[in-house]
Amino acid sequence: MFGLFSKKPEKNPEEQILDCRQKRDWTGLAKAYYNLGCSCMEQGDFNHAVLWLHRADSIYSARDDIYEAVGEALIDDCSNRIGQLEEAPVLYNTILSQIEETAEEMEDIQVRLWGLFALARLANLGSQLQFLPGCAVLGKLNRVVDLVLQSFRSPIDASEFGELQEMSSQLYELSDSEDFWGCSAEIPVFGMAPFQVFDLNSMGMLLEIDAYLDNHLTALTQTEESPEECSPETGLISCGLLIDYYVRTVEGKLEDVAQIKAELARIQDDLTFLRSVPSWEQVIQRTKEYQSLDILKA
């Protein structure tokens, strides 16, 4: 049985999605993604099911009016399906579990730097996306990386702390914005399909950056007099895989995509690097090199 609200479409899914965007029919857009995700799930195409169902969830979770219009039955079914898919043997899940398991054996600062390296590799992409409607905050990722890197060695001042808080809030707000999930604006990618800002929904990237920054800022304010449980976040580490983009645009196994293979190798190499107890000069050099990397190139 397909989704609760599935029915034979008058248009193909891509046309439905484009039509809903043009009409600014956000309830229809959420339902179109949901129905597409249900169809993929029933066919055993779990990668696309994860992609489309998470897009539906992002849209109806963004605004109360969309949430109410979509209805509890669809929302409950979508949530249940997403929960079921968390057990599927797909890269979305396997990489997260591998990173979480590995992080348990690492020092907190190593895990935080592991996440920072991933964020640094996303900074160049953010600079390209910042010119799309409502996406100016993505152009500040380089600044975020610089401030977080600095904070590991010396205290950042109150204005810099507030700057990180503000950028974290802006990233969270973008995840709920029509400019994120309702816009078809995109940037060209040489030799590949264009990259859409909604492709950043992969692994909940904007929310993972927000969570990383919030966690790091909390860690910076800890004192012996007021200790607070603040285990480092690991979700950001895999975000550079940009899985949504490749699921949406490339046929075949994700593990065979050159860019994904390269990013998996970088994640592993970062782990080896951090375990080697590098100097701060080496950490800074690696971070700067990553900030200039175009992660969409093989």
PyMOL commands that set and color helices and strands:
alter all, ss='L'
color gray80, all
select helices_A, chain A and resi 13-23+26-42+46-60+64-70+72-85+91-103+108-129+136-151+158-175+178-181+197-220+235-241+243-249+254-256+258-275+280-291
alter helices_A, ss='H'
color red, helices_A
select strands_A, chain A and resi 186-189+192-196
alter strands_A, ss='S'
color yellow, strands_A
deselect
rebuild
show_as cartoon
